[in-house]
Amino acid sequence: MVTPVTPDEANEAIRAFMVAPVRRGRPLWPEEQARYEELLDAWAAAVRGGSAASGLALNGC
């Protein structure tokens, strides 16, 4: 079961995803772009207080 996330948790997941050494200094690959967009959607849902963020595991960046 995935618990709802806060905007801060979602933001931290985005930061961790973007600074990962395997991606540093290059454009995102298509599957990475999709994951980044999922993380952004989770952050936006958390900011709005919606439930979309609760269905997305932010770990595993």
All heavy atoms as a GROMACS GRO file, in nm:
protein
  458
    1MET      N    1   0.084  -0.118   0.000
    1MET     CA    2   0.000   0.000   0.000
    1MET      C    3   0.089   0.125   0.000
    1MET      O    4   0.180   0.137   0.081
    1MET     CB    5  -0.090  -0.001   0.122
    1MET     CG    6  -0.183   0.116   0.129
    1MET     SD    7  -0.297   0.090   0.267
    1MET     CE    8  -0.314   0.257   0.321
    2VAL      N    9   0.061   0.216  -0.091
    2VAL     CA   10   0.136   0.340  -0.100
    2VAL      C   11   0.060   0.448  -0.024
    2VAL      O   12  -0.059   0.466  -0.044
    2VAL     CB   13   0.154   0.382  -0.248
    2VAL    CG1   14   0.225   0.516  -0.256
    2VAL    CG2   15   0.229   0.275  -0.324
    3THR      N   16   0.129   0.516   0.063
    3THR     CA   17   0.064   0.622   0.139
    3THR      C   18   0.071   0.753   0.062
    3THR      O   19   0.161   0.774  -0.019
    3THR     CB   20   0.132   0.638   0.277
    3THR    OG1   21   0.269   0.667   0.256
    3THR    CG2   22   0.118   0.512   0.359
    4PRO      N   23  -0.023   0.842   0.087
    4PRO     CA   24  -0.018   0.973   0.020
    4PRO      C   25   0.111   1.045   0.053
    4PRO      O   26   0.170   1.025   0.158
    4PRO     CB   27  -0.138   1.048   0.080
    4PRO     CG   28  -0.228   0.942   0.130
    4PRO     CD   29  -0.138   0.828   0.174
    5VAL      N   30   0.154   1.126  -0.042
    5VAL     CA   31   0.279   1.200  -0.023
    5VAL      C   32   0.250   1.347  -0.007
    5VAL      O   33   0.149   1.399  -0.053
    5VAL     CB   34   0.375   1.180  -0.142
    5VAL    CG1   35   0.418   1.035  -0.153
    5VAL    CG2   36   0.314   1.226  -0.271
    6THR      N   37   0.343   1.413   0.056
    6THR     CA   38   0.332   1.558   0.070
    6THR      C   39   0.403   1.623  -0.048
    6THR      O   40   0.484   1.559  -0.115
    6THR     CB   41   0.399   1.605   0.200
    6THR    OG1   42   0.539   1.580   0.191
    6THR    CG2   43   0.341   1.534   0.322
    7PRO      N   44   0.377   1.750  -0.072
    7PRO     CA   45   0.451   1.820  -0.178
    7PRO      C   46   0.601   1.815  -0.155
    7PRO      O   47   0.679   1.800  -0.250
    7PRO     CB   48   0.398   1.963  -0.171
    7PRO     CG   49   0.260   1.949  -0.116
    7PRO     CD   50   0.270   1.834  -0.017
    8ASP      N   51   0.646   1.823  -0.030
    8ASP     CA   52   0.789   1.818   0.000
    8ASP      C   53   0.849   1.683  -0.036
    8ASP      O   54   0.959   1.675  -0.090
    8ASP     CB   55   0.816   1.850   0.147
    8ASP     CG   56   0.794   1.996   0.180
    8ASP    OD1   57   0.798   2.080   0.087
    8ASP    OD2   58   0.774   2.027   0.299
    9GLU      N   59   0.777   1.575  -0.006
    9GLU     CA   60   0.825   1.441  -0.040
    9GLU      C   61   0.834   1.424  -0.192
    9GLU      O   62   0.930   1.368  -0.244
    9GLU     CB   63   0.735   1.334   0.019
    9GLU     CG   64   0.742   1.323   0.170
    9GLU     CD   65   0.634   1.235   0.227
    9GLU    OE1   66   0.524   1.224   0.169
    9GLU    OE2   67   0.661   1.175   0.332
   10ALA      N   68   0.732   1.472  -0.261
   10ALA     CA   69   0.732   1.463  -0.408
   10ALA      C   70   0.845   1.547  -0.466
   10ALA      O   71   0.915   1.502  -0.558
   10ALA     CB   72   0.597   1.508  -0.463
   11ASN      N   73   0.867   1.665  -0.412
   11ASN     CA   74   0.974   1.751  -0.459
   11ASN      C   75   1.109   1.685  -0.436
   11ASN      O   76   1.198   1.689  -0.524
   11ASN     CB   77   0.967   1.887  -0.388
   11ASN     CG   78   1.060   1.988  -0.449
   11ASN    OD1   79   1.082   1.989  -0.569
   11ASN    ND2   80   1.114   2.074  -0.366
   12GLU      N   81   1.128   1.624  -0.322
   12GLU     CA   82   1.255   1.555  -0.293
   12GLU      C   83   1.276   1.438  -0.390
   12GLU      O   84   1.389   1.414  -0.434
   12GLU     CB   85   1.257   1.506  -0.148
   12GLU     CG   86   1.387   1.440  -0.109
   12GLU     CD   87   1.508   1.531  -0.127
   12GLU    OE1   88   1.498   1.653  -0.106
   12GLU    OE2   89   1.615   1.479  -0.165
   13ALA      N   90   1.170   1.367  -0.424
   13ALA     CA   91   1.182   1.256  -0.520
   13ALA      C   92   1.224   1.308  -0.658
   13ALA      O   93   1.307   1.247  -0.726
   13ALA     CB   94   1.051   1.180  -0.530
   14ILE      N   95   1.170   1.422  -0.698
   14ILE     CA   96   1.208   1.483  -0.826
   14ILE      C   97   1.355   1.522  -0.823
   14ILE      O   98   1.430   1.494  -0.917
   14ILE     CB   99   1.119   1.605  -0.858
   14ILE    CG1  100   0.977   1.559  -0.889
   14ILE    CG2  101   1.176   1.685  -0.975
   14ILE    CD1  102   0.875   1.672  -0.895
   15ARG      N  103   1.398   1.585  -0.715
   15ARG     CA  104   1.538   1.626  -0.704
   15ARG      C  105   1.632   1.506  -0.709
   15ARG      O  106   1.733   1.508  -0.777
   15ARG     CB  107   1.560   1.704  -0.575
   15ARG     CG  108   1.503   1.841  -0.580
   15ARG     CD  109   1.524   1.912  -0.449
   15ARG     NE  110   1.451   2.037  -0.451
   15ARG     CZ  111   1.489   2.144  -0.388
   15ARG    NH1  112   1.598   2.144  -0.316
   15ARG    NH2  113   1.417   2.254  -0.396
   16ALA      N  114   1.598   1.401  -0.635
   16ALA     CA  115   1.681   1.281  -0.634
   16ALA      C  116   1.688   1.219  -0.773
   16ALA      O  117   1.794   1.174  -0.817
   16ALA     CB  118   1.626   1.180  -0.533
   17PHE      N  119   1.576   1.217  -0.842
   17PHE     CA  120   1.571   1.162  -0.977
   17PHE      C  121   1.661   1.241  -1.071
   17PHE      O  122   1.737   1.184  -1.149
   17PHE     CB  123   1.426   1.165  -1.028
   17PHE     CG  124   1.410   1.115  -1.168
   17PHE    CD1  125   1.405   0.980  -1.195
   17PHE    CD2  126   1.398   1.204  -1.273
   17PHE    CE1  127   1.389   0.933  -1.325
   17PHE    CE2  128   1.383   1.159  -1.403
   17PHE     CZ  129   1.378   1.022  -1.429
   18MET      N  130   1.655   1.372  -1.063
   18MET     CA  131   1.729   1.456  -1.157
   18MET      C  132   1.879   1.461  -1.131
   18MET      O  133   1.956   1.485  -1.222
   18MET     CB  134   1.671   1.598  -1.160
   18MET     CG  135   1.530   1.604  -1.217
   18MET     SD  136   1.515   1.529  -1.382
   18MET     CE  137   1.608   1.644  -1.480
   19VAL      N  138   1.923   1.439  -1.008
   19VAL     CA  139   2.066   1.447  -0.979
   19VAL      C  140   2.135   1.311  -0.977
   19VAL      O  141   2.254   1.304  -0.948
   19VAL     CB  142   2.095   1.522  -0.847
   19VAL    CG1  143   2.044   1.664  -0.854
   19VAL    CG2  144   2.043   1.448  -0.728
   20ALA      N  145   2.063   1.206  -1.010
   20ALA     CA  146   2.125   1.073  -1.013
   20ALA      C  147   2.246   1.076  -1.107
   20ALA      O  148   2.239   1.132  -1.217
   20ALA     CB  149   2.023   0.970  -1.058
   21PRO      N  150   2.357   1.018  -1.065
   21PRO     CA  151   2.479   1.022  -1.145
   21PRO      C  152   2.463   0.967  -1.287
   21PRO      O  153   2.530   1.015  -1.378
   21PRO     CB  154   2.578   0.936  -1.065
   21PRO     CG  155   2.526   0.938  -0.926
   21PRO     CD  156   2.377   0.951  -0.937
   22VAL      N  157   2.375   0.872  -1.306
   22VAL     CA  158   2.359   0.814  -1.440
   22VAL      C  159   2.293   0.910  -1.538
   22VAL      O  160   2.297   0.889  -1.658
   22VAL     CB  161   2.278   0.681  -1.436
   22VAL    CG1  162   2.354   0.576  -1.356
   22VAL    CG2  163   2.139   0.703  -1.381
   23ARG      N  164   2.228   1.017  -1.489
   23ARG     CA  165   2.163   1.112  -1.578
   23ARG      C  166   2.231   1.246  -1.586
   23ARG      O  167   2.196   1.328  -1.667
   23ARG     CB  168   2.022   1.144  -1.533
   23ARG     CG  169   1.933   1.088  -1.500
   23ARG     CD  170   1.790   1.112  -1.475
   23ARG     NE  171   1.735   0.982  -1.461
   23ARG     CZ  172   1.737   0.914  -1.349
   23ARG    NH1  173   1.783   0.965  -1.240
   23ARG    NH2  174   1.689   0.796  -1.347
   24ARG      N  175   2.325   1.271  -1.500
   24ARG     CA  176   2.388   1.402  -1.492
   24ARG      C  177   2.454   1.441  -1.624
   24ARG      O  178   2.534   1.367  -1.678
   24ARG     CB  179   2.490   1.403  -1.380
   24ARG     CG  180   2.525   1.543  -1.335
   24ARG     CD  181   2.604   1.545  -1.209
   24ARG     NE  182   2.523   1.497  -1.098
   24ARG     CZ  183   2.572   1.435  -0.993
   24ARG    NH1  184   2.699   1.409  -0.983
   24ARG    NH2  185   2.493   1.396  -0.897
   25GLY      N  186   2.417   1.557  -1.677
   25GLY     CA  187   2.482   1.613  -1.794
   25GLY      C  188   2.432   1.564  -1.928
   25GLY      O  189   2.492   1.591  -2.031
   26ARG      N  190   2.321   1.493  -1.929
   26ARG     CA  191   2.266   1.448  -2.057
   26ARG      C  192   2.115   1.462  -2.056
   26ARG      O  193   2.053   1.467  -1.950
   26ARG     CB  194   2.306   1.303  -2.085
   26ARG     CG  195   2.244   1.203  -1.990
   26ARG     CD  196   2.253   1.062  -2.047
   26ARG     NE  197   2.208   0.962  -1.952
   26ARG     CZ  198   2.081   0.932  -1.928
   26ARG    NH1  199   1.984   0.994  -1.990
   26ARG    NH2  200   2.049   0.840  -1.840
   27PRO      N  201   2.054   1.468  -2.174
   27PRO     CA  202   1.908   1.476  -2.180
   27PRO      C  203   1.845   1.346  -2.128
   27PRO      O  204   1.909   1.240  -2.128
   27PRO     CB  205   1.878   1.492  -2.329
   27PRO     CG  206   2.008   1.525  -2.395
   27PRO     CD  207   2.117   1.475  -2.305
   28LEU      N  208   1.721   1.356  -2.085
   28LEU     CA  209   1.649   1.238  -2.039
   28LEU      C  210   1.615   1.147  -2.156
   28LEU      O  211   1.577   1.194  -2.263
   28LEU     CB  212   1.520   1.278  -1.968
   28LEU     CG  213   1.535   1.356  -1.838
   28LEU    CD1  214   1.398   1.397  -1.786
   28LEU    CD2  215   1.612   1.278  -1.734
   29TRP      N  216   1.629   1.018  -2.135
   29TRP     CA  217   1.582   0.921  -2.233
   29TRP      C  218   1.431   0.916  -2.226
   29TRP      O  219   1.371   0.960  -2.127
   29TRP     CB  220   1.641   0.784  -2.204
   29TRP     CG  221   1.790   0.777  -2.223
   29TRP    CD1  222   1.867   0.855  -2.303
   29TRP    CD2  223   1.879   0.686  -2.158
   29TRP    NE1  224   1.999   0.818  -2.293
   29TRP    CE2  225   2.009   0.716  -2.205
   29TRP    CE3  226   1.863   0.586  -2.065
   29TRP    CZ2  227   2.121   0.645  -2.162
   29TRP    CZ3  228   1.975   0.515  -2.023
   29TRP    CH2  229   2.101   0.545  -2.071
   30PRO      N  230   1.363   0.864  -2.328
   30PRO     CA  231   1.216   0.863  -2.329
   30PRO      C  232   1.153   0.802  -2.204
   30PRO      O  233   1.058   0.857  -2.148
   30PRO     CB  234   1.181   0.783  -2.454
   30PRO     CG  235   1.296   0.808  -2.546
   30PRO     CD  236   1.418   0.813  -2.455
   31GLU      N  237   1.207   0.689  -2.157
   31GLU     CA  238   1.148   0.628  -2.037
   31GLU      C  239   1.175   0.712  -1.913
   31GLU      O  240   1.094   0.715  -1.820
   31GLU     CB  241   1.195   0.484  -2.019
   31GLU     CG  242   1.344   0.467  -1.998
   31GLU     CD  243   1.425   0.457  -2.127
   31GLU    OE1  244   1.370   0.475  -2.237
   31GLU    OE2  245   1.546   0.432  -2.116
   32GLU      N  246   1.288   0.782  -1.910
   32GLU     CA  247   1.316   0.872  -1.799
   32GLU      C  248   1.225   0.994  -1.804
   32GLU      O  249   1.180   1.042  -1.699
   32GLU     CB  250   1.462   0.916  -1.804
   32GLU     CG  251   1.560   0.804  -1.776
   32GLU     CD  252   1.702   0.842  -1.801
   32GLU    OE1  253   1.729   0.929  -1.887
   32GLU    OE2  254   1.790   0.785  -1.734
   33GLN      N  255   1.197   1.043  -1.922
   33GLN     CA  256   1.106   1.156  -1.938
   33GLN      C  257   0.968   1.118  -1.885
   33GLN      O  258   0.903   1.197  -1.816
   33GLN     CB  259   1.097   1.200  -2.084
   33GLN     CG  260   1.008   1.320  -2.107
   33GLN     CD  261   1.061   1.448  -2.044
   33GLN    OE1  262   1.180   1.472  -2.042
   33GLN    NE2  263   0.971   1.530  -1.992
   34ALA      N  264   0.924   0.997  -1.916
   34ALA     CA  265   0.794   0.950  -1.868
   34ALA      C  266   0.792   0.945  -1.715
   34ALA      O  267   0.695   0.987  -1.652
   34ALA     CB  268   0.761   0.813  -1.928
   35ARG      N  269   0.898   0.894  -1.654
   35ARG     CA  270   0.906   0.887  -1.507
   35ARG      C  271   0.908   1.027  -1.447
   35ARG      O  272   0.841   1.053  -1.346
   35ARG     CB  273   1.032   0.810  -1.466
   35ARG     CG  274   1.054   0.801  -1.318
   35ARG     CD  275   0.943   0.725  -1.249
   35ARG     NE  276   0.971   0.718  -1.105
   35ARG     CZ  277   0.878   0.711  -1.012
   35ARG    NH1  278   0.751   0.706  -1.046
   35ARG    NH2  279   0.911   0.707  -0.886
   36TYR      N  280   0.983   1.118  -1.509
   36TYR     CA  281   0.988   1.257  -1.462
   36TYR      C  282   0.848   1.319  -1.464
   36TYR      O  283   0.807   1.385  -1.370
   36TYR     CB  284   1.085   1.336  -1.548
   36TYR     CG  285   1.094   1.482  -1.512
   36TYR    CD1  286   1.149   1.523  -1.392
   36TYR    CD2  287   1.047   1.580  -1.600
   36TYR    CE1  288   1.158   1.658  -1.359
   36TYR    CE2  289   1.056   1.714  -1.568
   36TYR     CZ  290   1.111   1.753  -1.448
   36TYR     OH  291   1.118   1.886  -1.416
   37GLU      N  292   0.775   1.294  -1.572
   37GLU     CA  293   0.639   1.348  -1.581
   37GLU      C  294   0.547   1.287  -1.476
   37GLU      O  295   0.460   1.356  -1.421
   37GLU     CB  296   0.586   1.328  -1.723
   37GLU     CG  297   0.658   1.417  -1.823
   37GLU     CD  298   0.621   1.391  -1.967
   37GLU    OE1  299   0.523   1.318  -1.993
   37GLU    OE2  300   0.690   1.445  -2.055
   38GLU      N  301   0.566   1.159  -1.444
   38GLU     CA  302   0.488   1.097  -1.337
   38GLU      C  303   0.518   1.165  -1.203
   38GLU      O  304   0.427   1.190  -1.124
   38GLU     CB  305   0.521   0.949  -1.325
   38GLU     CG  306   0.469   0.863  -1.438
   38GLU     CD  307   0.518   0.720  -1.428
   38GLU    OE1  308   0.599   0.688  -1.337
   38GLU    OE2  309   0.476   0.639  -1.512
   39LEU      N  310   0.645   1.192  -1.179
   39LEU     CA  311   0.684   1.259  -1.056
   39LEU      C  312   0.625   1.400  -1.048
   39LEU      O  313   0.578   1.444  -0.943
   39LEU     CB  314   0.836   1.264  -1.043
   39LEU     CG  315   0.905   1.130  -1.020
   39LEU    CD1  316   1.056   1.145  -1.036
   39LEU    CD2  317   0.871   1.074  -0.884
   40LEU      N  318   0.626   1.471  -1.161
   40LEU     CA  319   0.565   1.604  -1.164
   40LEU      C  320   0.415   1.597  -1.138
   40LEU      O  321   0.360   1.681  -1.066
   40LEU     CB  322   0.591   1.673  -1.298
   40LEU     CG  323   0.732   1.723  -1.323
   40LEU    CD1  324   0.742   1.782  -1.464
   40LEU    CD2  325   0.773   1.825  -1.219
   41ASP      N  326   0.349   1.497  -1.195
   41ASP     CA  327   0.205   1.479  -1.171
   41ASP      C  328   0.178   1.452  -1.023
   41ASP      O  329   0.082   1.504  -0.966
   41ASP     CB  330   0.149   1.365  -1.256
   41ASP     CG  331   0.140   1.399  -1.403
   41ASP    OD1  332   0.146   1.519  -1.439
   41ASP    OD2  333   0.126   1.304  -1.484
   42ALA      N  334   0.264   1.370  -0.962
   42ALA     CA  335   0.248   1.340  -0.819
   42ALA      C  336   0.267   1.466  -0.736
   42ALA      O  337   0.192   1.490  -0.640
   42ALA     CB  338   0.348   1.233  -0.776
   43TRP      N  339   0.366   1.548  -0.772
   43TRP     CA  340   0.388   1.673  -0.699
   43TRP      C  341   0.267   1.765  -0.714
   43TRP      O  342   0.218   1.821  -0.615
   43TRP     CB  343   0.514   1.741  -0.751
   43TRP     CG  344   0.534   1.877  -0.692
   43TRP    CD1  345   0.588   1.906  -0.570
   43TRP    CD2  346   0.494   2.001  -0.750
   43TRP    NE1  347   0.586   2.042  -0.550
   43TRP    CE2  348   0.528   2.103  -0.658
   43TRP    CE3  349   0.434   2.036  -0.870
   43TRP    CZ2  350   0.503   2.236  -0.684
   43TRP    CZ3  351   0.410   2.170  -0.895
   43TRP    CH2  352   0.444   2.268  -0.803
   44ALA      N  353   0.217   1.780  -0.837
   44ALA     CA  354   0.103   1.868  -0.860
   44ALA      C  355  -0.019   1.820  -0.783
   44ALA      O  356  -0.092   1.900  -0.724
   44ALA     CB  357   0.072   1.876  -1.010
   45ALA      N  358  -0.042   1.690  -0.782
   45ALA     CA  359  -0.156   1.635  -0.707
   45ALA      C  360  -0.138   1.660  -0.558
   45ALA      O  361  -0.235   1.693  -0.488
   45ALA     CB  362  -0.171   1.486  -0.736
   46ALA      N  363  -0.016   1.645  -0.508
   46ALA     CA  364   0.009   1.669  -0.366
   46ALA      C  365  -0.014   1.815  -0.331
   46ALA      O  366  -0.070   1.846  -0.226
   46ALA     CB  367   0.152   1.627  -0.330
   47VAL      N  368   0.028   1.905  -0.419
   47VAL     CA  369   0.007   2.048  -0.395
   47VAL      C  370  -0.143   2.081  -0.391
   47VAL      O  371  -0.188   2.159  -0.308
   47VAL     CB  372   0.080   2.133  -0.501
   47VAL    CG1  373   0.038   2.278  -0.496
   47VAL    CG2  374   0.230   2.121  -0.483
   48ARG      N  375  -0.217   2.019  -0.481
   48ARG     CA  376  -0.362   2.042  -0.486
   48ARG      C  377  -0.436   1.966  -0.377
   48ARG      O  378  -0.554   1.988  -0.355
   48ARG     CB  379  -0.418   1.998  -0.621
   48ARG     CG  380  -0.379   2.085  -0.737
   48ARG     CD  381  -0.456   2.047  -0.862
   48ARG     NE  382  -0.443   1.907  -0.896
   48ARG     CZ  383  -0.354   1.855  -0.981
   48ARG    NH1  384  -0.269   1.934  -1.041
   48ARG    NH2  385  -0.351   1.727  -1.006
   49GLY      N  386  -0.367   1.873  -0.311
   49GLY     CA  387  -0.432   1.793  -0.208
   49GLY      C  388  -0.512   1.679  -0.269
   49GLY      O  389  -0.597   1.620  -0.202
   50GLY      N  390  -0.484   1.648  -0.394
   50GLY     CA  391  -0.558   1.541  -0.463
   50GLY      C  392  -0.508   1.403  -0.428
   50GLY      O  393  -0.413   1.387  -0.352
   51SER      N  394  -0.573   1.303  -0.484
   51SER     CA  395  -0.538   1.166  -0.451
   51SER      C  396  -0.447   1.100  -0.553
   51SER      O  397  -0.404   0.988  -0.533
   51SER     CB  398  -0.666   1.082  -0.437
   51SER     OG  399  -0.737   1.084  -0.561
   52ALA      N  400  -0.416   1.167  -0.664
   52ALA     CA  401  -0.330   1.104  -0.766
   52ALA      C  402  -0.194   1.071  -0.710
   52ALA      O  403  -0.134   0.972  -0.746
   52ALA     CB  404  -0.318   1.196  -0.887
   53ALA      N  405  -0.145   1.153  -0.618
   53ALA     CA  406  -0.013   1.127  -0.562
   53ALA      C  407  -0.013   1.001  -0.477
   53ALA      O  408   0.090   0.936  -0.463
   53ALA     CB  409   0.032   1.246  -0.478
   54SER      N  410  -0.126   0.963  -0.421
   54SER     CA  411  -0.129   0.846  -0.335
   54SER      C  412  -0.111   0.716  -0.412
   54SER      O  413  -0.075   0.615  -0.355
   54SER     CB  414  -0.259   0.842  -0.254
   54SER     OG  415  -0.368   0.825  -0.341
   55GLY      N  416  -0.134   0.717  -0.542
   55GLY     CA  417  -0.119   0.597  -0.621
   55GLY      C  418   0.017   0.581  -0.683
   55GLY      O  419   0.041   0.484  -0.754
   56LEU      N  420   0.107   0.671  -0.659
   56LEU     CA  421   0.237   0.669  -0.723
   56LEU      C  422   0.346   0.651  -0.619
   56LEU      O  423   0.358   0.730  -0.527
   56LEU     CB  424   0.261   0.801  -0.799
   56LEU     CG  425   0.391   0.815  -0.873
   56LEU    CD1  426   0.399   0.713  -0.986
   56LEU    CD2  427   0.403   0.954  -0.929
   57ALA      N  428   0.423   0.547  -0.636
   57ALA     CA  429   0.536   0.525  -0.545
   57ALA      C  430   0.649   0.618  -0.587
   57ALA      O  431   0.695   0.613  -0.701
   57ALA     CB  432   0.582   0.381  -0.553
   58LEU      N  433   0.692   0.704  -0.498
   58LEU     CA  434   0.796   0.799  -0.532
   58LEU      C  435   0.934   0.740  -0.513
   58LEU      O  436   1.031   0.792  -0.564
   58LEU     CB  437   0.781   0.926  -0.447
   58LEU     CG  438   0.657   1.006  -0.478
   58LEU    CD1  439   0.650   1.128  -0.388
   58LEU    CD2  440   0.653   1.049  -0.623
   59ASN      N  441   0.944   0.632  -0.442
   59ASN     CA  442   1.074   0.568  -0.426
   59ASN      C  443   1.105   0.493  -0.555
   59ASN      O  444   1.020   0.466  -0.635
   59ASN     CB  445   1.074   0.474  -0.307
   59ASN     CG  446   1.054   0.549  -0.177
   59ASN    OD1  447   1.094   0.663  -0.166
   59ASN    ND2  448   0.993   0.485  -0.081
   60GLY      N  449   1.228   0.456  -0.570
   60GLY     CA  450   1.267   0.384  -0.690
   60GLY      C  451   1.301   0.477  -0.804
   60GLY      O  452   1.286   0.443  -0.920
   61CYS      N  453   1.344   0.596  -0.771
   61CYS     CA  454   1.383   0.692  -0.872
   61CYS      C  455   1.501   0.639  -0.942
   61CYS      O  456   1.565   0.675  -1.020
   61CYS     CB  457   1.409   0.829  -0.811
   61CYS     SG  458   1.265   0.897  -0.730
   0.00000   0.00000   0.00000
